[in-house]
Amino acid sequence: MKISTLGLASILSSCLLATPMAQANSFDSAVSEAKTELDKAKAVNYEWRDSRKMLKKAEKLNKEGKTDKAIKLVNTAKEQGQLAVAQAELQSGVKGPH
């Protein structure tokens, strides 16, 4: 009986911990992808002002356990990085300051 109770406890604990651990991995990879896109935007001198601030806010939300909201914010920052690079490409032929 002791072995089956231990086995059941082991299974339950792994199930309960699987979701937060998966979210943590998902959050970390999302942040990494967003930083890559923002670095690309910075490299072409078109990084948008608030994108990195979003990442900082997302880190705070994630620490508070609001991982779903944090990932949405990270994805918005990533999208802003991609849009900034597209903006740089579209405006590369325009004369004047940018």
Chimera marker file (.cmm) of the C-alpha trace (Angstrom):
<marker_set name="trace">
<marker id="1" x="0.000" y="0.000" z="0.000" r="1" g="1" b="0" radius="0.5"/>
<marker id="2" x="2.861" y="2.320" z="0.786" r="1" g="1" b="0" radius="0.5"/>
<marker id="3" x="4.300" y="1.925" z="-2.709" r="1" g="1" b="0" radius="0.5"/>
<marker id="4" x="1.007" y="2.668" z="-4.457" r="1" g="1" b="0" radius="0.5"/>
<marker id="5" x="0.410" y="5.729" z="-2.269" r="1" g="1" b="0" radius="0.5"/>
<marker id="6" x="3.889" y="6.961" z="-3.077" r="1" g="1" b="0" radius="0.5"/>
<marker id="7" x="3.314" y="6.285" z="-6.767" r="1" g="1" b="0" radius="0.5"/>
<marker id="8" x="0.014" y="8.159" z="-6.717" r="1" g="1" b="0" radius="0.5"/>
<marker id="9" x="1.609" y="11.106" z="-4.933" r="1" g="1" b="0" radius="0.5"/>
<marker id="10" x="4.382" y="11.127" z="-7.501" r="1" g="1" b="0" radius="0.5"/>
<marker id="11" x="1.940" y="11.134" z="-10.408" r="1" g="1" b="0" radius="0.5"/>
<marker id="12" x="-0.186" y="13.880" z="-8.873" r="1" g="1" b="0" radius="0.5"/>
<marker id="13" x="2.779" y="16.105" z="-8.131" r="1" g="1" b="0" radius="0.5"/>
<marker id="14" x="4.143" y="15.716" z="-11.654" r="1" g="1" b="0" radius="0.5"/>
<marker id="15" x="0.742" y="16.608" z="-13.116" r="1" g="1" b="0" radius="0.5"/>
<marker id="16" x="0.379" y="19.640" z="-10.887" r="1" g="1" b="0" radius="0.5"/>
<marker id="17" x="3.865" y="20.910" z="-11.663" r="1" g="1" b="0" radius="0.5"/>
<marker id="18" x="3.759" y="20.220" z="-15.396" r="1" g="1" b="0" radius="0.5"/>
<marker id="19" x="1.624" y="23.231" z="-16.332" r="1" g="1" b="0" radius="0.5"/>
<marker id="20" x="3.597" y="25.930" z="-14.470" r="1" g="1" b="0" radius="0.5"/>
<marker id="21" x="6.881" y="24.458" z="-15.696" r="1" g="1" b="0" radius="0.5"/>
<marker id="22" x="5.593" y="24.371" z="-19.278" r="1" g="1" b="0" radius="0.5"/>
<marker id="23" x="4.405" y="27.963" z="-18.938" r="1" g="1" b="0" radius="0.5"/>
<marker id="24" x="7.799" y="29.008" z="-17.588" r="1" g="1" b="0" radius="0.5"/>
<marker id="25" x="9.550" y="27.398" z="-20.543" r="1" g="1" b="0" radius="0.5"/>
<marker id="26" x="7.013" y="28.938" z="-22.902" r="1" g="1" b="0" radius="0.5"/>
<marker id="27" x="7.462" y="32.367" z="-21.303" r="1" g="1" b="0" radius="0.5"/>
<marker id="28" x="11.252" y="32.174" z="-21.424" r="1" g="1" b="0" radius="0.5"/>
<marker id="29" x="11.278" y="31.136" z="-25.072" r="1" g="1" b="0" radius="0.5"/>
<marker id="30" x="8.761" y="33.875" z="-25.933" r="1" g="1" b="0" radius="0.5"/>
<marker id="31" x="10.978" y="36.477" z="-24.249" r="1" g="1" b="0" radius="0.5"/>
<marker id="32" x="14.007" y="35.167" z="-26.116" r="1" g="1" b="0" radius="0.5"/>
<marker id="33" x="12.177" y="35.396" z="-29.450" r="1" g="1" b="0" radius="0.5"/>
<marker id="34" x="10.931" y="38.905" z="-28.656" r="1" g="1" b="0" radius="0.5"/>
<marker id="35" x="14.421" y="40.088" z="-27.722" r="1" g="1" b="0" radius="0.5"/>
<marker id="36" x="15.759" y="38.701" z="-31.000" r="1" g="1" b="0" radius="0.5"/>
<marker id="37" x="13.159" y="40.678" z="-32.975" r="1" g="1" b="0" radius="0.5"/>
<marker id="38" x="13.801" y="43.832" z="-30.953" r="1" g="1" b="0" radius="0.5"/>
<marker id="39" x="17.545" y="43.477" z="-31.500" r="1" g="1" b="0" radius="0.5"/>
<marker id="40" x="16.900" y="43.284" z="-35.256" r="1" g="1" b="0" radius="0.5"/>
<marker id="41" x="14.866" y="46.498" z="-35.049" r="1" g="1" b="0" radius="0.5"/>
<marker id="42" x="17.605" y="48.174" z="-33.038" r="1" g="1" b="0" radius="0.5"/>
<marker id="43" x="20.214" y="47.079" z="-35.589" r="1" g="1" b="0" radius="0.5"/>
<marker id="44" x="18.398" y="49.004" z="-38.331" r="1" g="1" b="0" radius="0.5"/>
<marker id="45" x="17.865" y="51.964" z="-35.970" r="1" g="1" b="0" radius="0.5"/>
<marker id="46" x="14.072" y="51.586" z="-35.891" r="1" g="1" b="0" radius="0.5"/>
<marker id="47" x="13.375" y="50.151" z="-32.455" r="1" g="1" b="0" radius="0.5"/>
<marker id="48" x="10.111" y="51.481" z="-31.099" r="1" g="1" b="0" radius="0.5"/>
<marker id="49" x="10.191" y="53.376" z="-27.821" r="1" g="1" b="0" radius="0.5"/>
<marker id="50" x="8.018" y="51.203" z="-25.581" r="1" g="1" b="0" radius="0.5"/>
<marker id="51" x="8.802" y="47.682" z="-26.790" r="1" g="1" b="0" radius="0.5"/>
<marker id="52" x="11.486" y="46.910" z="-24.206" r="1" g="1" b="0" radius="0.5"/>
<marker id="53" x="9.341" y="48.490" z="-21.490" r="1" g="1" b="0" radius="0.5"/>
<marker id="54" x="6.705" y="45.893" z="-22.378" r="1" g="1" b="0" radius="0.5"/>
<marker id="55" x="9.224" y="43.131" z="-21.750" r="1" g="1" b="0" radius="0.5"/>
<marker id="56" x="10.035" y="44.539" z="-18.310" r="1" g="1" b="0" radius="0.5"/>
<marker id="57" x="6.346" y="44.719" z="-17.452" r="1" g="1" b="0" radius="0.5"/>
<marker id="58" x="5.875" y="41.163" z="-18.721" r="1" g="1" b="0" radius="0.5"/>
<marker id="59" x="8.703" y="39.942" z="-16.470" r="1" g="1" b="0" radius="0.5"/>
<marker id="60" x="6.955" y="41.542" z="-13.506" r="1" g="1" b="0" radius="0.5"/>
<marker id="61" x="3.600" y="39.999" z="-14.442" r="1" g="1" b="0" radius="0.5"/>
<marker id="62" x="5.208" y="36.587" z="-14.822" r="1" g="1" b="0" radius="0.5"/>
<marker id="63" x="6.763" y="36.825" z="-11.355" r="1" g="1" b="0" radius="0.5"/>
<marker id="64" x="3.307" y="37.679" z="-9.986" r="1" g="1" b="0" radius="0.5"/>
<marker id="65" x="1.963" y="34.482" z="-11.523" r="1" g="1" b="0" radius="0.5"/>
<marker id="66" x="0.090" y="36.220" z="-14.347" r="1" g="1" b="0" radius="0.5"/>
<marker id="67" x="1.903" y="34.248" z="-17.019" r="1" g="1" b="0" radius="0.5"/>
<marker id="68" x="-0.885" y="34.340" z="-19.604" r="1" g="1" b="0" radius="0.5"/>
<marker id="69" x="-1.013" y="38.150" z="-19.533" r="1" g="1" b="0" radius="0.5"/>
<marker id="70" x="2.777" y="38.275" z="-19.549" r="1" g="1" b="0" radius="0.5"/>
<marker id="71" x="3.035" y="36.089" z="-22.649" r="1" g="1" b="0" radius="0.5"/>
<marker id="72" x="0.485" y="38.265" z="-24.474" r="1" g="1" b="0" radius="0.5"/>
<marker id="73" x="2.568" y="41.330" z="-23.666" r="1" g="1" b="0" radius="0.5"/>
<marker id="74" x="5.763" y="39.602" z="-24.802" r="1" g="1" b="0" radius="0.5"/>
<marker id="75" x="4.089" y="38.616" z="-28.065" r="1" g="1" b="0" radius="0.5"/>
<marker id="76" x="3.021" y="42.236" z="-28.605" r="1" g="1" b="0" radius="0.5"/>
<marker id="77" x="6.616" y="43.382" z="-28.069" r="1" g="1" b="0" radius="0.5"/>
<marker id="78" x="7.823" y="40.731" z="-30.519" r="1" g="1" b="0" radius="0.5"/>
<marker id="79" x="5.290" y="41.892" z="-33.096" r="1" g="1" b="0" radius="0.5"/>
<marker id="80" x="6.423" y="45.482" z="-32.599" r="1" g="1" b="0" radius="0.5"/>
<marker id="81" x="9.986" y="44.418" z="-33.333" r="1" g="1" b="0" radius="0.5"/>
<marker id="82" x="8.880" y="42.740" z="-36.548" r="1" g="1" b="0" radius="0.5"/>
<marker id="83" x="6.799" y="45.757" z="-37.563" r="1" g="1" b="0" radius="0.5"/>
<marker id="84" x="9.703" y="48.100" z="-36.836" r="1" g="1" b="0" radius="0.5"/>
<marker id="85" x="11.964" y="46.118" z="-39.180" r="1" g="1" b="0" radius="0.5"/>
<marker id="86" x="9.241" y="46.201" z="-41.857" r="1" g="1" b="0" radius="0.5"/>
<marker id="87" x="8.900" y="49.945" z="-41.332" r="1" g="1" b="0" radius="0.5"/>
<marker id="88" x="12.643" y="50.377" z="-41.773" r="1" g="1" b="0" radius="0.5"/>
<marker id="89" x="12.528" y="48.440" z="-45.045" r="1" g="1" b="0" radius="0.5"/>
<marker id="90" x="9.572" y="50.449" z="-46.357" r="1" g="1" b="0" radius="0.5"/>
<marker id="91" x="11.145" y="53.762" z="-45.449" r="1" g="1" b="0" radius="0.5"/>
<marker id="92" x="14.679" y="52.956" z="-46.551" r="1" g="1" b="0" radius="0.5"/>
<marker id="93" x="14.249" y="54.906" z="-49.797" r="1" g="1" b="0" radius="0.5"/>
<marker id="94" x="12.737" y="57.980" z="-48.155" r="1" g="1" b="0" radius="0.5"/>
<marker id="95" x="14.995" y="61.029" z="-47.933" r="1" g="1" b="0" radius="0.5"/>
<marker id="96" x="15.207" y="62.893" z="-44.660" r="1" g="1" b="0" radius="0.5"/>
<marker id="97" x="15.709" y="62.126" z="-40.984" r="1" g="1" b="0" radius="0.5"/>
<marker id="98" x="14.371" y="58.950" z="-39.451" r="1" g="1" b="0" radius="0.5"/>
<link id1="1" id2="2" r="1" g="1" b="0" radius="0.2"/>
<link id1="2" id2="3" r="1" g="1" b="0" radius="0.2"/>
<link id1="3" id2="4" r="1" g="1" b="0" radius="0.2"/>
<link id1="4" id2="5" r="1" g="1" b="0" radius="0.2"/>
<link id1="5" id2="6" r="1" g="1" b="0" radius="0.2"/>
<link id1="6" id2="7" r="1" g="1" b="0" radius="0.2"/>
<link id1="7" id2="8" r="1" g="1" b="0" radius="0.2"/>
<link id1="8" id2="9" r="1" g="1" b="0" radius="0.2"/>
<link id1="9" id2="10" r="1" g="1" b="0" radius="0.2"/>
<link id1="10" id2="11" r="1" g="1" b="0" radius="0.2"/>
<link id1="11" id2="12" r="1" g="1" b="0" radius="0.2"/>
<link id1="12" id2="13" r="1" g="1" b="0" radius="0.2"/>
<link id1="13" id2="14" r="1" g="1" b="0" radius="0.2"/>
<link id1="14" id2="15" r="1" g="1" b="0" radius="0.2"/>
<link id1="15" id2="16" r="1" g="1" b="0" radius="0.2"/>
<link id1="16" id2="17" r="1" g="1" b="0" radius="0.2"/>
<link id1="17" id2="18" r="1" g="1" b="0" radius="0.2"/>
<link id1="18" id2="19" r="1" g="1" b="0" radius="0.2"/>
<link id1="19" id2="20" r="1" g="1" b="0" radius="0.2"/>
<link id1="20" id2="21" r="1" g="1" b="0" radius="0.2"/>
<link id1="21" id2="22" r="1" g="1" b="0" radius="0.2"/>
<link id1="22" id2="23" r="1" g="1" b="0" radius="0.2"/>
<link id1="23" id2="24" r="1" g="1" b="0" radius="0.2"/>
<link id1="24" id2="25" r="1" g="1" b="0" radius="0.2"/>
<link id1="25" id2="26" r="1" g="1" b="0" radius="0.2"/>
<link id1="26" id2="27" r="1" g="1" b="0" radius="0.2"/>
<link id1="27" id2="28" r="1" g="1" b="0" radius="0.2"/>
<link id1="28" id2="29" r="1" g="1" b="0" radius="0.2"/>
<link id1="29" id2="30" r="1" g="1" b="0" radius="0.2"/>
<link id1="30" id2="31" r="1" g="1" b="0" radius="0.2"/>
<link id1="31" id2="32" r="1" g="1" b="0" radius="0.2"/>
<link id1="32" id2="33" r="1" g="1" b="0" radius="0.2"/>
<link id1="33" id2="34" r="1" g="1" b="0" radius="0.2"/>
<link id1="34" id2="35" r="1" g="1" b="0" radius="0.2"/>
<link id1="35" id2="36" r="1" g="1" b="0" radius="0.2"/>
<link id1="36" id2="37" r="1" g="1" b="0" radius="0.2"/>
<link id1="37" id2="38" r="1" g="1" b="0" radius="0.2"/>
<link id1="38" id2="39" r="1" g="1" b="0" radius="0.2"/>
<link id1="39" id2="40" r="1" g="1" b="0" radius="0.2"/>
<link id1="40" id2="41" r="1" g="1" b="0" radius="0.2"/>
<link id1="41" id2="42" r="1" g="1" b="0" radius="0.2"/>
<link id1="42" id2="43" r="1" g="1" b="0" radius="0.2"/>
<link id1="43" id2="44" r="1" g="1" b="0" radius="0.2"/>
<link id1="44" id2="45" r="1" g="1" b="0" radius="0.2"/>
<link id1="45" id2="46" r="1" g="1" b="0" radius="0.2"/>
<link id1="46" id2="47" r="1" g="1" b="0" radius="0.2"/>
<link id1="47" id2="48" r="1" g="1" b="0" radius="0.2"/>
<link id1="48" id2="49" r="1" g="1" b="0" radius="0.2"/>
<link id1="49" id2="50" r="1" g="1" b="0" radius="0.2"/>
<link id1="50" id2="51" r="1" g="1" b="0" radius="0.2"/>
<link id1="51" id2="52" r="1" g="1" b="0" radius="0.2"/>
<link id1="52" id2="53" r="1" g="1" b="0" radius="0.2"/>
<link id1="53" id2="54" r="1" g="1" b="0" radius="0.2"/>
<link id1="54" id2="55" r="1" g="1" b="0" radius="0.2"/>
<link id1="55" id2="56" r="1" g="1" b="0" radius="0.2"/>
<link id1="56" id2="57" r="1" g="1" b="0" radius="0.2"/>
<link id1="57" id2="58" r="1" g="1" b="0" radius="0.2"/>
<link id1="58" id2="59" r="1" g="1" b="0" radius="0.2"/>
<link id1="59" id2="60" r="1" g="1" b="0" radius="0.2"/>
<link id1="60" id2="61" r="1" g="1" b="0" radius="0.2"/>
<link id1="61" id2="62" r="1" g="1" b="0" radius="0.2"/>
<link id1="62" id2="63" r="1" g="1" b="0" radius="0.2"/>
<link id1="63" id2="64" r="1" g="1" b="0" radius="0.2"/>
<link id1="64" id2="65" r="1" g="1" b="0" radius="0.2"/>
<link id1="65" id2="66" r="1" g="1" b="0" radius="0.2"/>
<link id1="66" id2="67" r="1" g="1" b="0" radius="0.2"/>
<link id1="67" id2="68" r="1" g="1" b="0" radius="0.2"/>
<link id1="68" id2="69" r="1" g="1" b="0" radius="0.2"/>
<link id1="69" id2="70" r="1" g="1" b="0" radius="0.2"/>
<link id1="70" id2="71" r="1" g="1" b="0" radius="0.2"/>
<link id1="71" id2="72" r="1" g="1" b="0" radius="0.2"/>
<link id1="72" id2="73" r="1" g="1" b="0" radius="0.2"/>
<link id1="73" id2="74" r="1" g="1" b="0" radius="0.2"/>
<link id1="74" id2="75" r="1" g="1" b="0" radius="0.2"/>
<link id1="75" id2="76" r="1" g="1" b="0" radius="0.2"/>
<link id1="76" id2="77" r="1" g="1" b="0" radius="0.2"/>
<link id1="77" id2="78" r="1" g="1" b="0" radius="0.2"/>
<link id1="78" id2="79" r="1" g="1" b="0" radius="0.2"/>
<link id1="79" id2="80" r="1" g="1" b="0" radius="0.2"/>
<link id1="80" id2="81" r="1" g="1" b="0" radius="0.2"/>
<link id1="81" id2="82" r="1" g="1" b="0" radius="0.2"/>
<link id1="82" id2="83" r="1" g="1" b="0" radius="0.2"/>
<link id1="83" id2="84" r="1" g="1" b="0" radius="0.2"/>
<link id1="84" id2="85" r="1" g="1" b="0" radius="0.2"/>
<link id1="85" id2="86" r="1" g="1" b="0" radius="0.2"/>
<link id1="86" id2="87" r="1" g="1" b="0" radius="0.2"/>
<link id1="87" id2="88" r="1" g="1" b="0" radius="0.2"/>
<link id1="88" id2="89" r="1" g="1" b="0" radius="0.2"/>
<link id1="89" id2="90" r="1" g="1" b="0" radius="0.2"/>
<link id1="90" id2="91" r="1" g="1" b="0" radius="0.2"/>
<link id1="91" id2="92" r="1" g="1" b="0" radius="0.2"/>
<link id1="92" id2="93" r="1" g="1" b="0" radius="0.2"/>
<link id1="93" id2="94" r="1" g="1" b="0" radius="0.2"/>
<link id1="94" id2="95" r="1" g="1" b="0" radius="0.2"/>
<link id1="95" id2="96" r="1" g="1" b="0" radius="0.2"/>
<link id1="96" id2="97" r="1" g="1" b="0" radius="0.2"/>
<link id1="97" id2="98" r="1" g="1" b="0" radius="0.2"/>
</marker_set>
